[in-house]
């Protein structure tokens, strides 16, 4: 038996090795998003390494993810004495982390007697999938991998303390990267209460289960509080955290969390429905067919319809896109998963379905990157749900092979997306030789823009003794100077900058940075304007402006 398991695993080990090699090769290619979002994820950890106070010095709503990559960045800085090449290094680190998780998932899958092969296939999804082609530690990817591992544990659950404690550890990772994941903890509590009401377990056993999960979450919670309050007091943190939550596209304060949840859920449904109305209608039809056949107790007749409709939806999305760039290709798996749940209903499957759906919901209300991000998480969890909802015994081969082949096909398309979409082989003519993207290649246009920024940063004359306030979203300026900085993050909003400077009157900034072109915005300043002057004059009377083609550096006199 062990020999057979070893033989079956050999295929997956080879697949993992091939996927890792391909991802390592892909890691050398950068895109425009590398200079903004990916650079920001580096900065989240870099700020902590440089002594910035968490939740105080920077009003970046994604900064908590810096706790996860800060140890790796600190190690990198010890050996290199700088940040040149740091982004490529973090890509390699993340690929290694995903490979280890994939190996763990393959071994963990063996605890499932009926679904071992399909679950091993889904482990490859977690390895190969990369959000917007970014392979790095971020608030999105931490949540995705922690969520995936939690679902794997639930699918292969053993009534043991170590499983529950490990769930707690993973839950703490998810909550720290995306605070809305606290809903998952509430889910475990509600589930325990429901089991007690239905007399499926004793109150004592349910209580101990929640305690075990809580124990697993405590170590990371302690680390968070130590880091959060080590460099600042409770009053300082609370004075800043409201402004962090109210940052553009993260505004949870004025709208309220419940409204935000409903609004973003509707946005996702409406966006995908509008883009793929035929897919939405086909999916609804698929679910109705499954429901009708289930009521008539002829569910075995529904499987050909369900699988055929899923296949048609996949084909339609491929034809409509004309390429494999979008993650919407996974949307049909949502309807497949729901149909299989209806046809092969069990309380355990319903619980796992609700849990995975809740993970997707947490991501949807906690991210700023919109529908593509959420559909990306759907890609992982809905494939997982569809795979785990196995068909009857007489259709085991269909269970093990048709979905598995489909997932492998989609994985190949995802790899094609990475190589035929964002990966521009002409980038090989543009090797980056300095800054955080050193060691990678950039496409034409982005390469010139990146080097122009590096030139401006160098010519500005900012020294290691300066204290810089970044008035716009420009993570490259943080990583280039590699010194503690302050900033309001994301869009350029003069009133928000003034609010920051008023809140941090104790900060002795000597330089302010303004970009002429702000990402994700139409703002393009051709000259030092009244808005910039208004910001500077709130703290300084005398100053000197150094103007460059793409930016302004304002020095205190």
KOLKOLMI-344141 format. One record per residue (C-alpha): x, y, z; residue in three letters. Coordinates in steps of 0.5 Angstrom, whole numbers, plus 500, padded with zeros to 3 digits. Example, Ala and Ser with C-alpha at 12.3 -4.5 7.8 and 13.67 -1.06 7.14 Angstrom:
% KOLKOLMI-344141
+-----+-----+-----+-----+
|   X |   Y |   Z | res |
+-----+-----+-----+-----+
| 525 | 491 | 516 | ala |
| 527 | 498 | 514 | ser |
+-----+-----+-----+-----+
% end
This chain:
% KOLKOLMI-344141
+-----+-----+-----+-----+
|   X |   Y |   Z | res |
+-----+-----+-----+-----+
| 500 | 500 | 500 | unk |
| 506 | 505 | 502 | unk |
| 509 | 503 | 495 | unk |
| 503 | 505 | 491 | unk |
| 502 | 512 | 495 | unk |
| 510 | 513 | 494 | unk |
| 509 | 512 | 486 | unk |
| 502 | 516 | 486 | unk |
| 506 | 522 | 490 | unk |
| 512 | 521 | 485 | unk |
| 508 | 524 | 479 | unk |
| 506 | 530 | 484 | unk |
| 513 | 531 | 486 | unk |
| 515 | 532 | 479 | unk |
| 510 | 537 | 477 | unk |
| 512 | 541 | 483 | unk |
| 519 | 541 | 481 | unk |
| 517 | 543 | 474 | unk |
| 512 | 548 | 477 | unk |
| 518 | 551 | 481 | unk |
| 523 | 552 | 476 | unk |
| 518 | 555 | 471 | unk |
| 516 | 560 | 477 | unk |
| 523 | 561 | 478 | unk |
| 524 | 563 | 471 | unk |
| 518 | 567 | 471 | unk |
| 521 | 571 | 477 | unk |
| 526 | 575 | 473 | unk |
| 521 | 578 | 469 | unk |
| 518 | 585 | 472 | unk |
| 512 | 589 | 470 | unk |
| 509 | 596 | 471 | unk |
| 505 | 593 | 477 | unk |
| 512 | 591 | 480 | unk |
| 514 | 598 | 481 | unk |
| 508 | 600 | 485 | unk |
| 504 | 594 | 488 | unk |
| 510 | 589 | 489 | unk |
| 514 | 595 | 491 | unk |
| 509 | 597 | 496 | unk |
| 509 | 590 | 499 | unk |
| 517 | 590 | 500 | unk |
| 516 | 597 | 503 | unk |
| 511 | 594 | 508 | unk |
| 517 | 590 | 511 | unk |
| 522 | 595 | 510 | unk |
| 519 | 600 | 514 | unk |
| 519 | 596 | 520 | unk |
| 526 | 594 | 519 | unk |
| 528 | 601 | 519 | unk |
| 525 | 603 | 526 | unk |
| 518 | 606 | 523 | unk |
| 512 | 605 | 528 | unk |
| 507 | 600 | 526 | unk |
| 500 | 603 | 525 | unk |
| 503 | 610 | 527 | unk |
| 509 | 613 | 522 | unk |
| 505 | 610 | 515 | unk |
| 498 | 611 | 513 | unk |
| 498 | 605 | 509 | unk |
| 492 | 600 | 510 | unk |
| 496 | 594 | 508 | unk |
| 502 | 595 | 512 | unk |
| 500 | 589 | 517 | unk |
| 503 | 584 | 512 | unk |
| 510 | 587 | 513 | unk |
| 510 | 583 | 519 | unk |
| 511 | 577 | 515 | unk |
| 516 | 579 | 510 | unk |
| 520 | 584 | 515 | unk |
| 525 | 578 | 518 | unk |
| 527 | 576 | 511 | unk |
| 528 | 583 | 509 | unk |
| 532 | 584 | 515 | unk |
| 536 | 578 | 513 | unk |
| 537 | 580 | 506 | unk |
| 540 | 587 | 509 | unk |
| 545 | 584 | 513 | unk |
| 548 | 581 | 508 | unk |
| 547 | 586 | 502 | unk |
| 547 | 592 | 506 | unk |
| 542 | 595 | 502 | unk |
| 535 | 594 | 498 | unk |
| 538 | 593 | 491 | unk |
| 535 | 586 | 488 | unk |
| 530 | 586 | 494 | unk |
| 524 | 584 | 490 | unk |
| 527 | 579 | 486 | unk |
| 530 | 576 | 493 | unk |
| 523 | 576 | 496 | unk |
| 520 | 573 | 490 | unk |
| 525 | 567 | 491 | unk |
| 523 | 567 | 498 | unk |
| 515 | 566 | 496 | unk |
| 516 | 561 | 491 | unk |
| 520 | 557 | 496 | unk |
| 514 | 558 | 501 | unk |
| 509 | 556 | 496 | unk |
| 513 | 550 | 495 | unk |
| 513 | 547 | 502 | unk |
| 506 | 548 | 503 | unk |
| 504 | 544 | 496 | unk |
| 509 | 539 | 499 | unk |
| 505 | 539 | 506 | unk |
| 498 | 539 | 502 | unk |
| 500 | 533 | 498 | unk |
| 502 | 529 | 504 | unk |
| 496 | 532 | 508 | unk |
| 491 | 529 | 502 | unk |
| 493 | 522 | 504 | unk |
| 489 | 523 | 510 | unk |
| 483 | 523 | 505 | unk |
| 481 | 516 | 503 | unk |
| 476 | 518 | 497 | unk |
| 479 | 525 | 495 | unk |
| 486 | 524 | 496 | unk |
| 488 | 525 | 488 | unk |
| 483 | 531 | 487 | unk |
| 486 | 534 | 493 | unk |
| 493 | 533 | 491 | unk |
| 491 | 536 | 484 | unk |
| 488 | 543 | 488 | unk |
| 495 | 543 | 492 | unk |
| 498 | 545 | 485 | unk |
| 493 | 551 | 484 | unk |
| 496 | 554 | 490 | unk |
| 503 | 553 | 488 | unk |
| 502 | 556 | 480 | unk |
| 497 | 561 | 482 | unk |
| 500 | 568 | 482 | unk |
| 495 | 574 | 483 | unk |
| 496 | 579 | 478 | unk |
| 503 | 575 | 476 | unk |
| 506 | 577 | 483 | unk |
| 509 | 572 | 487 | unk |
| 511 | 575 | 493 | unk |
| 509 | 576 | 501 | unk |
| 503 | 581 | 501 | unk |
| 496 | 582 | 505 | unk |
| 493 | 578 | 499 | unk |
| 497 | 572 | 498 | unk |
| 498 | 571 | 506 | unk |
| 490 | 570 | 506 | unk |
| 490 | 566 | 500 | unk |
| 495 | 561 | 503 | unk |
| 493 | 561 | 510 | unk |
| 485 | 560 | 508 | unk |
| 487 | 554 | 503 | unk |
| 491 | 551 | 508 | unk |
| 485 | 551 | 513 | unk |
| 480 | 548 | 508 | unk |
| 485 | 543 | 507 | unk |
| 485 | 541 | 515 | unk |
| 478 | 541 | 515 | unk |
| 477 | 537 | 509 | unk |
| 482 | 532 | 512 | unk |
| 480 | 533 | 519 | unk |
| 482 | 529 | 525 | unk |
| 479 | 530 | 532 | unk |
| 486 | 532 | 535 | unk |
| 488 | 538 | 539 | unk |
| 494 | 539 | 534 | unk |
| 489 | 540 | 528 | unk |
| 485 | 545 | 532 | unk |
| 491 | 549 | 534 | unk |
| 494 | 549 | 527 | unk |
| 488 | 552 | 525 | unk |
| 488 | 557 | 530 | unk |
| 496 | 559 | 528 | unk |
| 493 | 559 | 520 | unk |
| 487 | 564 | 523 | unk |
| 492 | 568 | 526 | unk |
| 496 | 569 | 520 | unk |
| 489 | 570 | 516 | unk |
| 487 | 576 | 521 | unk |
| 493 | 579 | 521 | unk |
| 494 | 580 | 513 | unk |
| 486 | 581 | 513 | unk |
| 483 | 584 | 519 | unk |
| 476 | 582 | 516 | unk |
| 478 | 574 | 517 | unk |
| 476 | 575 | 524 | unk |
| 469 | 573 | 521 | unk |
| 472 | 566 | 520 | unk |
| 474 | 566 | 528 | unk |
| 466 | 568 | 529 | unk |
| 464 | 562 | 524 | unk |
| 468 | 557 | 529 | unk |
| 464 | 559 | 535 | unk |
| 458 | 559 | 532 | unk |
| 459 | 552 | 529 | unk |
| 461 | 550 | 536 | unk |
| 454 | 553 | 539 | unk |
| 450 | 550 | 533 | unk |
| 453 | 543 | 534 | unk |
| 451 | 544 | 542 | unk |
| 444 | 546 | 540 | unk |
| 443 | 540 | 535 | unk |
| 447 | 535 | 541 | unk |
| 452 | 533 | 536 | unk |
| 457 | 535 | 541 | unk |
| 458 | 536 | 549 | unk |
| 459 | 544 | 551 | unk |
| 465 | 542 | 554 | unk |
| 468 | 539 | 548 | unk |
| 466 | 545 | 544 | unk |
| 469 | 549 | 549 | unk |
| 475 | 546 | 549 | unk |
| 475 | 546 | 541 | unk |
| 475 | 554 | 541 | unk |
| 480 | 554 | 546 | unk |
| 485 | 550 | 542 | unk |
| 484 | 554 | 536 | unk |
| 485 | 561 | 541 | unk |
| 491 | 558 | 543 | unk |
| 494 | 557 | 536 | unk |
| 492 | 564 | 535 | unk |
| 495 | 567 | 541 | unk |
| 503 | 567 | 539 | unk |
| 502 | 571 | 533 | unk |
| 497 | 576 | 537 | unk |
| 503 | 577 | 542 | unk |
| 508 | 578 | 537 | unk |
| 503 | 583 | 534 | unk |
| 502 | 587 | 540 | unk |
| 509 | 587 | 542 | unk |
| 511 | 590 | 535 | unk |
| 505 | 595 | 535 | unk |
| 506 | 598 | 542 | unk |
| 514 | 597 | 542 | unk |
| 515 | 604 | 539 | unk |
| 509 | 608 | 540 | unk |
| 504 | 608 | 546 | unk |
| 496 | 606 | 545 | unk |
| 494 | 613 | 545 | unk |
| 499 | 614 | 538 | unk |
| 496 | 608 | 535 | unk |
| 489 | 610 | 536 | unk |
| 490 | 617 | 534 | unk |
| 492 | 614 | 527 | unk |
| 489 | 608 | 526 | unk |
| 482 | 611 | 524 | unk |
| 486 | 615 | 518 | unk |
| 489 | 609 | 516 | unk |
| 482 | 605 | 515 | unk |
| 479 | 611 | 512 | unk |
| 485 | 611 | 506 | unk |
| 482 | 612 | 499 | unk |
| 479 | 605 | 497 | unk |
| 480 | 602 | 504 | unk |
| 474 | 607 | 507 | unk |
| 471 | 603 | 512 | unk |
| 470 | 609 | 517 | unk |
| 465 | 613 | 513 | unk |
| 461 | 608 | 510 | unk |
| 461 | 603 | 516 | unk |
| 463 | 595 | 515 | unk |
| 456 | 592 | 514 | unk |
| 455 | 597 | 508 | unk |
| 462 | 596 | 505 | unk |
| 461 | 588 | 506 | unk |
| 454 | 589 | 502 | unk |
| 457 | 594 | 497 | unk |
| 463 | 590 | 495 | unk |
| 459 | 584 | 495 | unk |
| 454 | 587 | 490 | unk |
| 460 | 590 | 486 | unk |
| 463 | 583 | 485 | unk |
| 457 | 580 | 483 | unk |
| 455 | 585 | 478 | unk |
| 462 | 586 | 475 | unk |
| 462 | 579 | 473 | unk |
| 455 | 578 | 471 | unk |
| 456 | 584 | 467 | unk |
| 462 | 582 | 464 | unk |
| 460 | 575 | 463 | unk |
| 452 | 575 | 463 | unk |
| 451 | 569 | 459 | unk |
| 456 | 565 | 464 | unk |
| 452 | 568 | 470 | unk |
| 445 | 565 | 466 | unk |
| 448 | 558 | 465 | unk |
| 451 | 558 | 472 | unk |
| 444 | 559 | 474 | unk |
| 441 | 554 | 470 | unk |
| 446 | 549 | 472 | unk |
| 444 | 550 | 479 | unk |
| 437 | 550 | 478 | unk |
| 438 | 543 | 474 | unk |
| 441 | 540 | 480 | unk |
| 436 | 542 | 484 | unk |
| 430 | 539 | 480 | unk |
| 434 | 533 | 479 | unk |
| 435 | 532 | 487 | unk |
| 428 | 533 | 488 | unk |
| 426 | 528 | 484 | unk |
| 431 | 523 | 486 | unk |
| 434 | 522 | 480 | unk |
| 441 | 526 | 481 | unk |
| 445 | 521 | 477 | unk |
| 442 | 524 | 471 | unk |
| 444 | 531 | 473 | unk |
| 451 | 530 | 472 | unk |
| 452 | 530 | 465 | unk |
| 448 | 536 | 464 | unk |
| 452 | 539 | 470 | unk |
| 459 | 537 | 467 | unk |
| 457 | 539 | 460 | unk |
| 454 | 546 | 462 | unk |
| 461 | 548 | 466 | unk |
| 465 | 546 | 460 | unk |
| 461 | 550 | 456 | unk |
| 462 | 556 | 461 | unk |
| 469 | 555 | 461 | unk |
| 470 | 555 | 453 | unk |
| 465 | 561 | 453 | unk |
| 470 | 565 | 457 | unk |
| 476 | 563 | 453 | unk |
| 473 | 565 | 447 | unk |
| 470 | 571 | 449 | unk |
| 477 | 573 | 453 | unk |
| 481 | 571 | 447 | unk |
| 487 | 570 | 452 | unk |
| 488 | 567 | 459 | unk |
| 490 | 574 | 462 | unk |
| 484 | 574 | 467 | unk |
| 482 | 570 | 473 | unk |
| 475 | 570 | 471 | unk |
| 476 | 563 | 467 | unk |
| 475 | 560 | 474 | unk |
| 468 | 563 | 475 | unk |
| 464 | 556 | 472 | unk |
| 467 | 552 | 478 | unk |
| 463 | 557 | 483 | unk |
| 457 | 554 | 480 | unk |
| 460 | 547 | 479 | unk |
| 461 | 547 | 487 | unk |
| 454 | 549 | 488 | unk |
| 451 | 544 | 484 | unk |
| 455 | 538 | 487 | unk |
| 453 | 541 | 494 | unk |
| 446 | 540 | 492 | unk |
| 447 | 533 | 489 | unk |
| 451 | 530 | 494 | unk |
| 449 | 534 | 500 | unk |
| 451 | 533 | 507 | unk |
| 452 | 537 | 513 | unk |
| 460 | 537 | 513 | unk |
| 460 | 539 | 506 | unk |
| 455 | 545 | 507 | unk |
| 460 | 547 | 513 | unk |
| 466 | 547 | 509 | unk |
| 462 | 550 | 503 | unk |
| 460 | 556 | 508 | unk |
| 467 | 557 | 511 | unk |
| 470 | 557 | 504 | unk |
| 465 | 562 | 501 | unk |
| 466 | 566 | 508 | unk |
| 474 | 566 | 506 | unk |
| 472 | 569 | 499 | unk |
| 467 | 574 | 502 | unk |
| 473 | 577 | 507 | unk |
| 478 | 578 | 501 | unk |
| 472 | 582 | 497 | unk |
| 471 | 587 | 503 | unk |
| 478 | 587 | 505 | unk |
| 482 | 588 | 498 | unk |
| 483 | 595 | 494 | unk |
| 485 | 591 | 488 | unk |
| 477 | 589 | 486 | unk |
| 474 | 584 | 482 | unk |
| 480 | 581 | 479 | unk |
| 483 | 579 | 486 | unk |
| 476 | 576 | 489 | unk |
| 476 | 572 | 482 | unk |
| 483 | 570 | 484 | unk |
| 481 | 567 | 490 | unk |
| 475 | 564 | 487 | unk |
| 479 | 560 | 483 | unk |
| 483 | 557 | 489 | unk |
| 477 | 556 | 493 | unk |
| 472 | 554 | 488 | unk |
| 476 | 549 | 485 | unk |
| 478 | 546 | 492 | unk |
| 470 | 546 | 493 | unk |
| 468 | 542 | 487 | unk |
| 474 | 537 | 487 | unk |
| 472 | 535 | 494 | unk |
| 465 | 534 | 493 | unk |
| 466 | 527 | 490 | unk |
| 461 | 524 | 486 | unk |
| 457 | 517 | 488 | unk |
| 462 | 511 | 488 | unk |
| 459 | 508 | 481 | unk |
| 462 | 515 | 478 | unk |
| 469 | 515 | 482 | unk |
| 473 | 515 | 476 | unk |
| 469 | 521 | 473 | unk |
| 471 | 524 | 480 | unk |
| 478 | 523 | 480 | unk |
| 480 | 524 | 473 | unk |
| 475 | 529 | 469 | unk |
| 475 | 534 | 475 | unk |
| 483 | 533 | 475 | unk |
| 484 | 534 | 468 | unk |
| 480 | 540 | 468 | unk |
| 484 | 543 | 473 | unk |
| 490 | 541 | 470 | unk |
| 488 | 544 | 464 | unk |
| 486 | 551 | 467 | unk |
| 493 | 550 | 471 | unk |
| 496 | 550 | 464 | unk |
| 492 | 556 | 462 | unk |
| 495 | 560 | 468 | unk |
| 502 | 558 | 466 | unk |
| 500 | 561 | 459 | unk |
| 498 | 567 | 462 | unk |
| 504 | 568 | 465 | unk |
| 508 | 567 | 459 | unk |
| 504 | 570 | 454 | unk |
| 501 | 575 | 457 | unk |
| 505 | 580 | 462 | unk |
| 512 | 576 | 460 | unk |
| 515 | 580 | 455 | unk |
| 521 | 577 | 452 | unk |
| 523 | 583 | 449 | unk |
| 524 | 585 | 456 | unk |
| 531 | 581 | 456 | unk |
| 534 | 587 | 452 | unk |
| 532 | 591 | 459 | unk |
| 536 | 589 | 465 | unk |
| 535 | 593 | 471 | unk |
| 542 | 594 | 474 | unk |
| 540 | 598 | 480 | unk |
| 534 | 599 | 486 | unk |
| 530 | 594 | 489 | unk |
| 528 | 591 | 482 | unk |
| 535 | 590 | 480 | unk |
| 536 | 583 | 477 | unk |
| 530 | 583 | 473 | unk |
| 528 | 585 | 466 | unk |
| 523 | 591 | 465 | unk |
| 519 | 592 | 458 | unk |
| 520 | 598 | 454 | unk |
| 517 | 604 | 457 | unk |
| 517 | 602 | 464 | unk |
| 524 | 601 | 464 | unk |
| 526 | 608 | 462 | unk |
| 521 | 610 | 467 | unk |
| 524 | 606 | 472 | unk |
| 531 | 609 | 471 | unk |
| 528 | 616 | 470 | unk |
| 526 | 615 | 477 | unk |
| 532 | 612 | 480 | unk |
| 536 | 618 | 477 | unk |
| 531 | 623 | 480 | unk |
| 532 | 620 | 487 | unk |
| 540 | 620 | 486 | unk |
| 540 | 627 | 484 | unk |
| 535 | 630 | 489 | unk |
| 541 | 629 | 494 | unk |
| 537 | 626 | 500 | unk |
| 542 | 624 | 505 | unk |
| 541 | 618 | 510 | unk |
| 540 | 623 | 516 | unk |
| 534 | 626 | 512 | unk |
| 527 | 625 | 515 | unk |
| 522 | 624 | 509 | unk |
| 515 | 625 | 508 | unk |
| 512 | 622 | 502 | unk |
| 506 | 626 | 500 | unk |
| 504 | 621 | 494 | unk |
| 504 | 614 | 493 | unk |
| 511 | 612 | 491 | unk |
| 514 | 606 | 494 | unk |
| 520 | 606 | 490 | unk |
| 522 | 612 | 494 | unk |
| 522 | 609 | 500 | unk |
| 526 | 603 | 498 | unk |
| 531 | 607 | 494 | unk |
| 533 | 611 | 500 | unk |
| 532 | 606 | 505 | unk |
| 531 | 610 | 511 | unk |
| 525 | 611 | 516 | unk |
| 519 | 615 | 512 | unk |
| 512 | 618 | 513 | unk |
| 507 | 618 | 508 | unk |
| 499 | 618 | 507 | unk |
| 499 | 612 | 502 | unk |
| 495 | 611 | 495 | unk |
| 492 | 617 | 492 | unk |
| 495 | 624 | 492 | unk |
| 490 | 628 | 497 | unk |
| 492 | 635 | 500 | unk |
| 487 | 635 | 506 | unk |
| 490 | 628 | 508 | unk |
| 497 | 630 | 507 | unk |
| 495 | 636 | 512 | unk |
| 492 | 632 | 517 | unk |
| 498 | 627 | 517 | unk |
| 502 | 633 | 518 | unk |
| 498 | 636 | 524 | unk |
| 497 | 629 | 527 | unk |
| 505 | 628 | 527 | unk |
| 507 | 635 | 529 | unk |
| 513 | 632 | 533 | unk |
| 516 | 629 | 526 | unk |
| 522 | 633 | 524 | unk |
| 521 | 632 | 517 | unk |
| 527 | 635 | 513 | unk |
| 524 | 633 | 506 | unk |
| 518 | 632 | 502 | unk |
| 517 | 628 | 496 | unk |
| 511 | 630 | 491 | unk |
| 510 | 626 | 484 | unk |
| 508 | 629 | 478 | unk |
| 504 | 623 | 476 | unk |
| 500 | 619 | 481 | unk |
| 498 | 612 | 479 | unk |
| 491 | 610 | 479 | unk |
| 489 | 618 | 478 | unk |
| 489 | 623 | 473 | unk |
| 493 | 628 | 477 | unk |
| 499 | 631 | 473 | unk |
| 502 | 637 | 476 | unk |
| 506 | 641 | 471 | unk |
| 509 | 646 | 476 | unk |
| 509 | 646 | 484 | unk |
| 502 | 648 | 485 | unk |
| 498 | 652 | 490 | unk |
| 496 | 645 | 493 | unk |
| 503 | 643 | 494 | unk |
| 505 | 650 | 497 | unk |
| 499 | 649 | 502 | unk |
| 502 | 642 | 505 | unk |
| 509 | 645 | 506 | unk |
| 507 | 651 | 509 | unk |
| 503 | 648 | 514 | unk |
| 510 | 646 | 517 | unk |
| 515 | 650 | 514 | unk |
| 516 | 657 | 513 | unk |
| 522 | 657 | 509 | unk |
| 524 | 652 | 504 | unk |
| 527 | 650 | 497 | unk |
| 524 | 646 | 491 | unk |
| 528 | 642 | 487 | unk |
| 524 | 640 | 481 | unk |
| 525 | 634 | 476 | unk |
| 521 | 632 | 470 | unk |
| 517 | 627 | 474 | unk |
| 517 | 630 | 481 | unk |
| 519 | 635 | 486 | unk |
| 523 | 635 | 492 | unk |
| 522 | 640 | 497 | unk |
| 527 | 641 | 502 | unk |
| 527 | 645 | 509 | unk |
| 531 | 651 | 510 | unk |
+-----+-----+-----+-----+
% end
